[in-house]
Amino acid sequence: MNKHTFSGIIAYPITPFDKQERVDIPLFKKLLERLVQSGSHGIAPLGSTGVMPYLTDEEKEAVTEAALQQVKRRVPVIVGVSNLTTERTIYHAQFAEKAGADAVMIIPMSYWKLTDDEVFRHYEKVASSISVPVMAYNNPATSGIDMSPALLKRLLKIPNVTMIKESTGDVQRMHYLRRELGEDVAFYNGSNPLALAAFGAGATGWCTAAPNLIPDLNHQLYEAVQANDAARARTVFYQQFDLLRFIVAKGLPKAVQAGLKIQGIDAGYLRSPLCELDAQEYVELEKILPAVEALD
């Protein structure tokens, strides 16, 4: 692993709000500290779990600064800096670098469908404006853009684009990336239900919101993979599978928030238009979470 990549369990914090739907920075710091204390190998604020598109520029800056102040270099911090325009993405990337981020993560957001050349130029312009590493994030379910393996391979020609996060849920793409790009290229799994398969395909790490709720099981899976203990890895993965599938199906921000509440942890409120889990979903999570915790 070179200095431009990270490995292991990279945890996504939620962005909590108060009753007036203002970002609750003190609570954010508390929730972030839980992730660090539970052994996360990295922290990635302002991702999908952190509802980054729902925040103003000023709120993104406050969350970025709070994350870096709280983590205090104990683990790497990879800040989400994506925006619809290249100019705003550059702005947030430069802000994150100046604040002390170890890397930035960029997903190509669009209203108009972007061509491969437009996506490439977007990354090229942002990457050339900063010196920290860039993680290219592919998640068509949220961005509306599906970056093909060929495009991802092309992006890696940009000097400081050194990492790929693949969240399509297609493990064959991960095998392709490993075969085409070799052992030295770091790719990360962003699809929770594919965690075991992704590690089998050679993923360097797992970017996930699950450590908010079940950090021990997440880390046990990674440790089993590192130890080449396939039987243990399967057992640990299947123990957490129901919860992983639930939080993805119901939406990470509100599912994690509800899970924290079930565990007796203050998780604040959501920002509109997001709503909390309905009563039936909450009861379902109340059944799944204790069962998973009992297996841990």
C-alpha positions as CSV (number, residue, x, y, z in Angstrom):
1,M,0.0,0.0,0.0
2,N,1.5,3.3,-1.0
3,K,1.1,6.7,0.7
4,H,-1.7,7.7,-1.6
5,T,-4.1,4.9,-0.6
6,F,-5.7,3.6,2.6
7,S,-6.9,0.2,3.7
8,G,-9.4,-1.5,6.0
9,I,-12.8,-0.3,7.2
10,I,-13.5,3.3,6.2
11,A,-16.5,4.5,8.2
12,Y,-19.1,7.0,7.1
13,P,-20.6,9.1,9.9
14,I,-24.1,10.5,9.6
15,T,-24.7,14.3,9.7
16,P,-27.1,14.8,12.6
17,F,-29.5,17.8,12.7
18,D,-31.4,19.5,15.6
19,K,-35.2,19.9,15.7
20,Q,-34.9,23.0,13.5
21,E,-33.0,21.0,10.9
22,R,-29.7,22.8,11.6
23,V,-26.5,20.8,11.5
24,D,-25.6,19.7,15.1
25,I,-21.8,19.9,15.1
26,P,-21.3,18.9,18.8
27,L,-23.4,15.8,18.3
28,F,-21.6,15.1,15.0
29,K,-18.3,15.1,16.9
30,K,-19.6,12.7,19.5
31,L,-20.8,10.3,16.8
32,L,-17.5,10.6,15.0
33,E,-15.5,9.9,18.1
34,R,-17.5,6.6,18.5
35,L,-16.3,5.6,15.1
36,V,-12.6,6.4,15.9
37,Q,-12.8,4.7,19.3
38,S,-14.4,1.5,17.8
39,G,-11.3,1.0,15.6
40,S,-12.3,2.4,12.2
41,H,-9.2,2.5,9.9
42,G,-10.5,5.7,8.3
43,I,-13.3,8.3,8.4
44,A,-15.2,9.6,5.4
45,P,-17.5,12.5,6.2
46,L,-19.8,14.1,3.6
47,G,-20.7,10.9,1.7
48,S,-24.2,9.6,0.9
49,T,-24.6,8.7,4.6
50,G,-23.8,12.2,5.6
51,V,-26.4,13.7,3.2
52,M,-23.7,15.8,1.5
53,P,-26.0,17.1,-1.3
54,Y,-28.5,18.4,1.3
55,L,-25.9,20.7,2.9
56,T,-25.0,24.3,2.1
57,D,-21.4,25.3,1.3
58,E,-21.0,26.7,4.8
59,E,-22.4,23.5,6.4
60,K,-20.0,21.4,4.4
61,E,-17.1,23.5,5.6
62,A,-18.2,23.3,9.2
63,V,-18.6,19.5,9.0
64,T,-15.1,19.2,7.3
65,E,-13.4,21.3,10.0
66,A,-15.3,19.5,12.8
67,A,-14.2,16.1,11.4
68,L,-10.6,17.0,11.2
69,Q,-10.5,18.7,14.6
70,Q,-12.1,15.6,16.2
71,V,-10.1,12.9,14.5
72,K,-6.8,14.8,15.1
73,R,-4.8,12.6,12.7
74,R,-5.5,9.4,14.5
75,V,-6.8,7.9,11.3
76,P,-7.0,9.1,7.7
77,V,-9.9,11.4,6.8
78,I,-11.3,11.3,3.3
79,V,-13.7,14.2,2.7
80,G,-16.5,14.1,0.2
81,V,-16.3,17.3,-2.0
82,S,-18.6,16.5,-4.9
83,N,-20.8,19.2,-6.5
84,L,-22.7,19.6,-9.7
85,T,-20.1,22.1,-11.1
86,T,-16.4,21.6,-11.5
87,E,-15.8,25.1,-10.0
88,R,-17.7,24.3,-6.8
89,T,-16.0,20.8,-6.6
90,I,-12.6,22.5,-6.9
91,Y,-13.6,25.0,-4.2
92,H,-14.6,22.2,-1.7
93,A,-11.5,20.1,-2.6
94,Q,-9.2,23.0,-1.9
95,F,-11.0,23.8,1.3
96,A,-10.7,20.2,2.5
97,E,-7.0,20.1,1.6
98,K,-6.3,23.3,3.4
99,A,-8.3,22.0,6.5
100,G,-6.0,19.0,6.6
101,A,-7.9,16.2,4.8
102,D,-5.7,13.2,3.8
103,A,-7.7,12.7,0.6
104,V,-10.9,13.7,-1.1
105,M,-13.7,11.6,-2.6
106,I,-15.5,12.7,-5.8
107,I,-18.6,11.3,-7.4
108,P,-19.6,12.9,-10.7
109,M,-22.9,14.6,-9.9
110,S,-25.0,15.8,-12.9
111,Y,-28.3,17.1,-14.1
112,W,-27.5,16.6,-17.7
113,K,-26.1,13.2,-18.6
114,L,-22.3,13.7,-18.9
115,T,-20.1,12.0,-21.5
116,D,-17.0,10.1,-20.6
117,D,-14.9,13.0,-21.8
118,E,-16.8,15.5,-19.6
119,V,-16.4,13.2,-16.6
120,F,-12.7,12.8,-17.3
121,R,-12.1,16.6,-17.6
122,H,-14.1,17.2,-14.4
123,Y,-11.8,14.9,-12.5
124,E,-8.7,16.2,-14.2
125,K,-9.4,19.8,-13.4
126,V,-10.3,19.1,-9.8
127,A,-7.3,16.8,-9.2
128,S,-4.9,19.3,-10.8
129,S,-6.1,21.9,-8.3
130,I,-5.0,20.0,-5.2
131,S,-2.1,17.8,-4.1
132,V,-3.9,15.3,-1.9
133,P,-5.0,11.9,-3.4
134,V,-8.5,11.6,-5.0
135,M,-10.9,8.7,-4.6
136,A,-13.1,8.3,-7.7
137,Y,-16.5,7.2,-6.5
138,N,-18.9,5.3,-8.8
139,N,-22.5,5.0,-7.6
140,P,-25.0,5.4,-10.4
141,A,-27.9,4.9,-8.0
142,T,-27.2,8.2,-6.4
143,S,-25.3,10.2,-9.0
144,G,-27.2,9.1,-12.2
145,I,-23.8,8.4,-13.9
146,D,-22.4,5.0,-14.3
147,M,-18.6,5.2,-14.9
148,S,-17.6,2.1,-16.9
149,P,-14.5,0.1,-15.9
150,A,-12.8,1.5,-19.0
151,L,-13.5,5.1,-17.8
152,L,-12.3,4.3,-14.3
153,K,-9.1,2.9,-15.8
154,R,-8.7,6.1,-17.7
155,L,-9.2,8.3,-14.6
156,L,-6.3,6.5,-13.0
157,K,-4.0,8.1,-15.5
158,I,-4.6,11.4,-13.7
159,P,-1.6,11.5,-11.3
160,N,-3.3,11.9,-7.9
161,V,-6.4,9.9,-8.7
162,T,-5.2,6.8,-6.9
163,M,-8.3,5.1,-5.5
164,I,-11.6,3.8,-6.9
165,K,-14.7,3.2,-4.8
166,E,-17.1,0.9,-6.7
167,S,-20.7,0.9,-5.6
168,T,-22.7,-0.5,-8.5
169,G,-23.2,-3.8,-6.7
170,D,-21.6,-5.7,-9.6
171,V,-18.7,-7.8,-8.2
172,Q,-17.6,-8.6,-11.8
173,R,-16.5,-5.0,-12.2
174,M,-14.3,-5.5,-9.2
175,H,-12.7,-8.6,-10.7
176,Y,-12.2,-6.6,-13.9
177,L,-10.5,-3.7,-12.1
178,R,-8.2,-6.1,-10.3
179,R,-7.4,-8.0,-13.5
180,E,-6.9,-4.9,-15.7
181,L,-5.2,-2.6,-13.2
182,G,-3.1,-5.0,-11.2
183,E,-2.4,-5.5,-7.5
184,D,-1.0,-1.9,-7.0
185,V,-4.3,-0.2,-7.7
186,A,-6.5,0.4,-4.7
187,F,-10.2,-0.2,-5.1
188,Y,-12.8,-0.1,-2.4
189,N,-16.2,-1.7,-2.0
190,G,-19.1,0.6,-1.4
191,S,-21.9,-2.0,-1.7
192,N,-22.5,-3.3,1.8
193,P,-24.2,-6.7,0.8
194,L,-21.1,-7.4,-1.4
195,A,-18.5,-7.0,1.3
196,L,-17.4,-10.6,1.4
197,A,-17.4,-11.0,-2.4
198,A,-15.5,-7.7,-2.8
199,F,-12.7,-8.7,-0.5
200,G,-12.6,-11.9,-2.4
201,A,-12.1,-9.9,-5.6
202,G,-9.2,-8.1,-4.0
203,A,-10.8,-4.9,-2.5
204,T,-8.3,-2.8,-0.5
205,G,-11.0,-1.7,1.9
206,W,-14.7,-1.3,2.6
207,C,-16.3,2.1,2.7
208,T,-19.4,1.6,4.9
209,A,-21.9,3.2,7.4
210,A,-22.2,-0.1,9.2
211,P,-19.6,0.7,11.9
212,N,-22.0,3.2,13.3
213,L,-24.0,0.2,14.5
214,I,-21.9,-3.0,14.4
215,P,-18.2,-2.0,14.3
216,D,-16.9,-5.2,15.8
217,L,-18.4,-7.5,13.2
218,N,-17.2,-5.2,10.4
219,H,-13.7,-5.4,11.7
220,Q,-13.8,-9.1,12.4
221,L,-14.6,-9.6,8.7
222,Y,-11.6,-7.5,7.6
223,E,-9.3,-9.3,10.1
224,A,-10.5,-12.7,8.8
225,V,-9.8,-11.7,5.2
226,Q,-6.4,-10.4,6.2
227,A,-5.7,-13.7,7.9
228,N,-6.8,-15.7,4.8
229,D,-9.4,-17.4,7.0
230,A,-12.2,-17.9,4.5
231,A,-14.4,-19.9,6.8
232,R,-14.3,-17.3,9.5
233,A,-14.9,-14.5,7.0
234,R,-18.0,-16.2,5.7
235,T,-19.4,-16.8,9.2
236,V,-18.8,-13.2,10.2
237,F,-20.3,-11.9,7.0
238,Y,-23.4,-13.9,7.2
239,Q,-23.9,-12.8,10.8
240,Q,-24.2,-9.2,9.7
241,F,-25.8,-9.7,6.3
242,D,-29.4,-9.0,7.3
243,L,-28.5,-5.7,8.8
244,L,-26.3,-4.7,5.8
245,R,-29.1,-5.5,3.4
246,F,-31.7,-3.6,5.6
247,I,-29.7,-0.3,5.9
248,V,-29.1,-0.2,2.2
249,A,-32.7,-1.0,1.3
250,K,-34.2,1.6,3.7
251,G,-31.6,4.4,3.0
252,L,-28.4,4.8,5.0
253,P,-29.0,8.1,6.7
254,K,-32.4,7.2,8.2
255,A,-31.6,3.5,8.8
256,V,-28.4,4.3,10.7
257,Q,-30.1,7.1,12.7
258,A,-32.9,4.7,13.7
259,G,-30.3,2.0,14.6
260,L,-28.4,4.4,16.8
261,K,-31.7,5.4,18.6
262,I,-32.5,1.7,19.2
263,Q,-29.0,1.3,20.7
264,G,-29.8,4.2,23.1
265,I,-27.5,6.7,21.3
266,D,-28.6,10.2,20.5
267,A,-28.6,10.5,16.7
268,G,-30.4,13.8,16.3
269,Y,-32.9,14.4,13.5
270,L,-33.0,14.2,9.7
271,R,-33.3,17.1,7.2
272,S,-36.3,17.3,4.9
273,P,-37.2,15.8,2.6
274,L,-35.9,12.7,4.4
275,C,-38.3,11.2,7.0
276,E,-37.6,8.7,9.7
277,L,-38.3,5.0,9.3
278,D,-42.0,4.3,9.5
279,A,-43.4,2.3,12.4
280,Q,-43.2,-1.1,10.6
281,E,-39.6,-0.5,9.4
282,Y,-38.6,0.6,12.9
283,V,-40.0,-2.6,14.4
284,E,-38.2,-4.6,11.8
285,L,-34.9,-3.0,12.6
286,E,-35.6,-3.5,16.3
287,K,-35.7,-7.2,15.6
288,I,-32.7,-7.4,13.3
289,L,-30.2,-5.2,15.2
290,P,-30.4,-7.1,18.6
291,A,-30.1,-10.4,16.8
292,V,-27.0,-9.3,15.0
293,E,-25.5,-7.8,18.2
294,A,-26.1,-11.1,20.0
295,L,-24.1,-12.9,17.3
296,D,-21.3,-10.4,17.6
